Amino acid sequence: MEQLIIKGGVVLEGEVKISGAKNAAVAILPAALLASGTSCISNVPDIMDIKNLIEGLKSLGVSCDTTVENEIKMDCTNIATQKAVNEHVKKIRASYYFLGALLGRFKKAEVTMPGGCSIGDRPIDQHIKGFKALGATVKLEHGLIKVEAEKLVGTNIYLDVISVGATINIMLAATLAEGKTVLENCAKEPHVVDVANFLNKLGANIKGAGTDTIKIVGVKELKGTDYSIISDQIEAGTYMVGVAMTKGDVVIKNIIPKHLESITSKLREVGCTIDIMGDSLRIHVEKELIPCRVKTMSYPGFPTDMQPQIISLLSVIKGTSQVNETVWDSRFQYVAELKRLGAKISIQGSMANVTGVDGLSGCEVTATDLRAGAALFLCGLIADGETKINNAIYIDRGYEKIEEKLRGLGVDVRRVTKDE
Ligand code: EPU
């Protein structure tokens, strides 16, 4: 088991460069399957989910050249199978994008039930509803999702819940369908827009991504292209919270300020000073921070993927704060670990009541999912003594070069491998 050990009592200072967006990359790589030929994707984060995804792509016959850092050249000309079932595919949530992409191009796909972080019930009924509406049959057999269609025909689809995964997956399947698909009640996240931009660069005809309604006019074929992925709003937000917690002063580079608006505005509300400078921002703390209320929502609301991090910050702000989680039904599992460090949090249903404490005290804790891991390393930055985070592998799923980036900001961090 990998353990990350952080020595607390640091003030984050310096510069940090944000990597490509995980949740865009995990969709764009499978999306490239829709086009015969080679696509060269850059600004790809070097994280565990991407490593697993690449192994999944290779198992389909895609030739992946990863010799240039943060770049993947994918030759998708010869796809040997439409069955994505290996160990790596099982580990990632985003393996469901193989369904939409393979269904779109080959009219059939078989994929193992998606894995990923355990943050509540994670149904994919809306993905399935979309595939069926386009003309596919969908079966769940022996842990596999099997989708097949003689042909896919565009239609009107209304999503019952706003879902990033369903919006992207249906978009993938509809890209090569006959006629027009109108997808309503769509997720508006920046990564949805990034995937649509990539598909359009491959030759697709998609309009409206970033709004509630996406219109896809099916095209006959797509051709490989070059594309650079947007930067990761959640990684940026996580470092911003680290600066707020340690009362530091950091320039965060390679960001898209528009995508960070809900996070910047919340951090300004608690008292941080944030100056936007083109594709960078400077965050620093000049006064005592104050408590606040947060409600997670789909974009442009405050992201659920920042909920554990903001709770870490509120845990050390004097007074009482409230955080309402409205996206996932079980995203407070990590709170028990924060309490070990001394945080005072009580959970009632989807509401967390956080009473700020004067300080935290380092000890051994366990990450239960990716953002839970982020919350723990953030608390470790200010906790007295050492914080030892078990299951650091969860953090590696979504944070590129975590030790290197933290060290660059002055943190004393090391990793050890422990026997299970
Ligand atoms: N939902 C359904 N039916 C569906 C799909 C979703 O009821 O068919 C519900 C879910 O249960 C949830 C809500 O809709 O309550 C939103 O789920 P969504 O489909 O948007 O989530 P996802 O696509 O599975 C992505 C990210 C998550 C992020 C959510 C919400 C990827 C690979 N994952 O998941 O990222 O929390 O969107 O923004 O893109 C993370 O990065 O830490 C992470 C968990």
Residues whose N, C-alpha, C, O or C-beta is under 5 A from the ligand:
A	BS01	EPU	N23 R93 A94 D121 R122 P123 I124 D125 Q126 H127 V161 I162 S163 V164 G165 A166 T304 D305 V327 W328 L370 R371
